[in-house]
């Protein structure tokens, strides 16, 4: 049965609302983290943190921000991977807040540095700050069982959220990183849809994603309703979708739009 556009759920709006809700949740967690890091100062030993970043201004900003919380203690700072291992060996600490890339030529960097640190300090929490935007690298970082990954484009007040989550053994992903991973997953699904469907089947579902019905698509493309219906049904079968709502949701969630026709 072809539902009129008005009866189809607005999944694009729902997706936007979901992203907004996630950001609101991050803001609430940031406020709660700030409150907890202040109110519980007398209830627990401070979280001992090592900061590792090769940019002096970043180190200074992180040090200033974290030392404003009474139950966080910055015990050391490092500006290179070798220095990180040196200060980690000399200081008692609970958590490492590190840049992903800070190596000089010939030194360990990125994932190699994390791997080596994990081997040397297996029970310490690791929070990664990075400007990396390549989803494959971010996934590999998360796969190394780091406790949190945030972009340096995320709000700085989310770092306490990441620290609290890490100390509670809950992995935290910052909003910018989360959005990058989500969009990469959508792009991969779009590529898969392009691979599975014919050009005309893909054309039909891109129009369907805008809320057009079969009759309207037929008129727009100059094909018969029967042909459009058959192409839509073929696309649904190939994508293992059971009804119009599932097709519409799939198209919107994959980011399939009319502008992506080939």
C-alpha positions as CSV (number, residue, x, y, z in Angstrom):
1,X,0.0,0.0,0.0
2,X,1.3,3.5,-0.9
3,X,0.9,5.9,2.0
4,X,0.4,9.5,1.2
5,X,3.4,11.7,2.1
6,X,1.6,13.3,5.0
7,X,1.1,9.9,6.7
8,X,4.8,9.0,6.5
9,X,6.7,9.6,9.7
10,X,9.1,12.5,9.4
11,X,12.3,10.5,10.0
12,X,14.5,13.4,8.8
13,X,13.0,15.6,11.5
14,X,13.2,12.7,13.9
15,X,16.9,12.2,13.1
16,X,17.6,15.9,13.7
17,X,15.6,15.8,16.9
18,X,17.6,12.8,18.0
19,X,20.9,14.6,17.3
20,X,19.7,17.6,19.2
21,X,18.7,15.4,22.1
22,X,22.1,13.8,22.1
23,X,23.7,17.3,22.3
24,X,21.4,18.4,25.0
25,X,22.3,15.2,26.9
26,X,26.0,16.0,26.5
27,X,25.4,19.5,27.9
28,X,23.5,18.1,30.8
29,X,26.3,15.6,31.4
30,X,28.9,18.4,31.2
31,X,27.0,20.4,33.9
32,X,26.6,17.3,36.0
33,X,30.3,16.5,35.6
34,X,31.3,20.0,36.7
35,X,29.0,19.7,39.7
36,X,30.2,16.3,40.7
37,X,33.8,17.2,40.4
38,X,33.2,20.1,42.8
39,X,30.7,18.6,45.2
40,X,32.4,15.3,45.7
41,X,35.9,16.6,46.3
42,X,35.8,15.6,49.9
43,X,34.3,12.2,49.2
44,X,37.0,10.6,47.1
45,X,40.7,10.9,46.3
46,X,41.3,13.2,43.4
47,X,41.7,11.7,39.9
48,X,45.4,12.0,39.1
49,X,45.9,13.0,35.5
50,X,48.8,13.2,33.0
51,X,48.3,15.6,30.1
52,X,50.2,14.8,26.9
53,X,50.1,17.2,23.9
54,X,52.8,18.7,21.8
55,X,51.1,22.1,21.7
56,X,52.1,24.2,24.7
57,X,48.9,26.4,24.6
58,X,46.7,23.2,24.6
59,X,48.6,21.8,27.5
60,X,48.3,25.1,29.4
61,X,44.5,25.3,28.6
62,X,43.9,21.8,29.7
63,X,46.0,22.2,32.9
64,X,44.2,25.4,33.8
65,X,40.8,23.9,33.2
66,X,41.4,20.6,35.1
67,X,43.1,22.2,38.1
68,X,39.9,24.3,38.6
69,X,38.2,21.1,39.8
70,X,39.1,20.2,43.4
71,X,39.0,16.4,42.8
72,X,41.3,16.4,39.8
73,X,45.0,16.6,40.2
74,X,47.3,17.2,37.2
75,X,50.4,15.3,38.2
76,X,52.5,15.8,35.1
77,X,52.5,17.1,31.5
78,X,54.3,15.8,28.5
79,X,54.9,17.2,25.0
80,X,56.2,14.1,23.3
81,X,55.7,10.4,23.4
82,X,59.1,9.7,25.0
83,X,58.4,12.3,27.6
84,X,55.0,10.8,28.2
85,X,56.6,7.4,29.1
86,X,59.1,9.1,31.3
87,X,56.6,11.0,33.4
88,X,54.2,8.0,33.5
89,X,57.0,5.9,35.0
90,X,57.9,8.6,37.6
91,X,54.4,9.5,38.7
92,X,51.4,7.8,40.3
93,X,48.4,8.5,38.1
94,X,45.0,7.3,37.2
95,X,44.3,8.7,33.8
96,X,46.1,9.9,30.7
97,X,44.6,12.7,28.6
98,X,46.6,12.6,25.4
99,X,46.7,14.0,21.9
100,X,46.6,11.3,19.2
101,X,49.5,12.8,17.2
102,X,52.5,14.3,18.9
103,X,55.5,12.4,17.6
104,X,58.7,13.6,16.1
105,X,60.2,11.7,13.2
106,X,61.2,8.2,14.3
107,X,59.0,8.2,17.4
108,X,55.9,6.2,18.1
109,X,52.8,8.1,17.1
110,X,49.0,7.8,17.1
111,X,47.8,4.2,17.4
112,X,51.3,2.9,18.0
113,X,51.7,5.2,21.0
114,X,48.4,4.1,22.4
115,X,49.3,0.4,21.9
116,X,52.7,0.9,23.6
117,X,51.1,2.8,26.5
118,X,48.4,0.2,27.0
119,X,51.1,-2.5,27.1
120,X,53.1,-0.5,29.7
121,X,50.3,0.8,31.8
122,X,47.4,-1.7,31.2
123,X,45.2,-0.5,34.1
124,X,45.3,3.2,33.5
125,X,42.4,5.1,31.8
126,X,43.1,6.7,28.5
127,X,41.2,9.7,27.1
128,X,42.2,10.8,23.6
129,X,41.9,14.3,22.2
130,X,42.4,14.7,18.5
131,X,41.8,16.8,15.4
132,X,41.6,13.6,13.4
133,X,38.5,13.5,11.2
134,X,39.1,10.3,9.3
135,X,36.4,7.8,10.5
136,X,38.6,4.8,9.9
137,X,41.3,6.1,12.2
138,X,38.7,7.1,14.9
139,X,37.3,3.6,14.7
140,X,40.7,2.0,15.2
141,X,41.3,4.3,18.1
142,X,38.1,3.2,19.8
143,X,38.9,-0.4,19.0
144,X,42.0,-0.1,21.1
145,X,39.7,0.1,24.1
146,X,40.6,3.7,25.0
147,X,38.1,5.1,27.5
148,X,37.1,8.2,25.6
149,X,37.7,9.9,22.3
150,X,36.9,13.6,21.9
151,X,37.6,16.0,19.0
152,X,39.5,19.2,19.8
153,X,36.5,20.9,18.1
154,X,34.3,19.6,21.0
155,X,33.5,21.9,23.8
156,X,36.3,21.8,26.4
157,X,33.7,21.4,29.2
158,X,33.0,17.9,27.9
159,X,36.5,16.7,29.0
160,X,35.3,16.3,32.6
161,X,32.4,14.2,31.3
162,X,35.0,12.0,29.5
163,X,37.1,11.7,32.7
164,X,34.1,10.8,34.9
165,X,33.0,8.2,32.3
166,X,36.5,6.8,32.0
167,X,36.8,6.4,35.8
168,X,33.4,4.7,35.8
169,X,34.6,2.3,33.1
170,X,32.1,3.7,30.6
171,X,33.5,4.5,27.1
172,X,32.6,8.1,26.1
173,X,32.6,9.4,22.5
174,X,32.4,13.2,22.0
175,X,29.7,14.8,19.8
176,X,32.0,15.7,16.9
177,X,33.5,12.3,16.8
178,X,30.1,10.7,17.1
179,X,28.8,12.8,14.2
180,X,31.9,11.9,12.1
181,X,31.4,8.2,12.7
182,X,27.6,8.4,12.0
183,X,28.1,10.3,8.7
184,X,30.8,7.8,7.7
185,X,28.5,4.9,8.4
186,X,25.7,6.6,6.4
187,X,28.1,7.1,3.4
188,X,29.1,3.5,3.5
189,X,25.5,2.4,3.5
190,X,24.8,4.7,0.6
191,X,27.7,3.1,-1.3
192,X,26.2,-0.3,-0.6
193,X,22.8,0.8,-1.8
194,X,24.4,2.1,-5.1
195,X,26.1,-1.3,-5.5
196,X,23.0,-3.3,-4.9
197,X,20.4,-1.3,-6.8
198,X,20.1,-0.4,-10.5
199,X,20.3,3.2,-11.4
200,X,16.5,3.4,-11.9
201,X,15.7,1.6,-8.7
202,X,18.0,4.0,-6.8
203,X,16.3,6.9,-8.6
204,X,12.9,5.8,-7.4
205,X,13.9,5.5,-3.7
206,X,15.6,8.9,-3.8
207,X,12.4,10.5,-4.9
208,X,10.5,8.3,-2.4
209,X,12.7,9.7,0.4
210,X,11.4,13.2,-0.4
211,X,7.9,11.9,0.5
212,X,6.6,11.4,-3.1
213,X,4.2,8.6,-3.8
214,X,4.5,6.1,-6.7
215,X,2.0,8.0,-8.8
216,X,3.8,11.3,-8.3
217,X,7.2,9.7,-9.1
218,X,5.7,8.1,-12.3
219,X,4.5,11.5,-13.5
220,X,7.8,13.1,-12.6
221,X,10.0,10.5,-14.4
222,X,7.6,9.9,-17.3
223,X,7.2,6.2,-16.6
224,X,4.1,4.2,-15.9
225,X,2.9,3.7,-12.3
226,X,3.3,-0.1,-12.9
227,X,7.0,0.4,-13.8
228,X,7.7,2.6,-10.8
229,X,5.9,0.3,-8.5
230,X,7.9,-2.7,-9.8
231,X,11.2,-0.8,-9.4
232,X,10.2,0.2,-5.9
233,X,9.3,-3.4,-5.0
234,X,12.5,-4.7,-6.5
235,X,14.5,-2.2,-4.5
236,X,12.7,-3.2,-1.3
237,X,13.4,-6.9,-2.0
238,X,17.1,-6.3,-2.6
239,X,17.3,-4.3,0.6
240,X,15.3,-6.8,2.6
241,X,12.7,-4.1,3.5
242,X,9.2,-5.3,4.4
243,X,7.0,-2.2,3.9
244,X,6.8,1.4,2.7
245,X,7.7,2.8,6.2
246,X,10.8,0.7,6.4
247,X,11.9,1.8,2.9
248,X,11.3,5.5,3.7
249,X,13.2,5.1,7.0
250,X,16.1,3.3,5.3
251,X,16.3,6.0,2.6
252,X,16.3,8.9,5.1
253,X,18.7,7.2,7.6
254,X,21.1,6.5,4.8
255,X,21.1,10.1,3.7
256,X,19.7,9.2,0.3
257,X,18.5,12.4,-1.3
258,X,17.4,13.5,-4.7
259,X,20.7,15.3,-5.2
260,X,22.6,12.0,-5.0
261,X,21.0,10.5,-8.1
262,X,23.5,9.0,-10.6
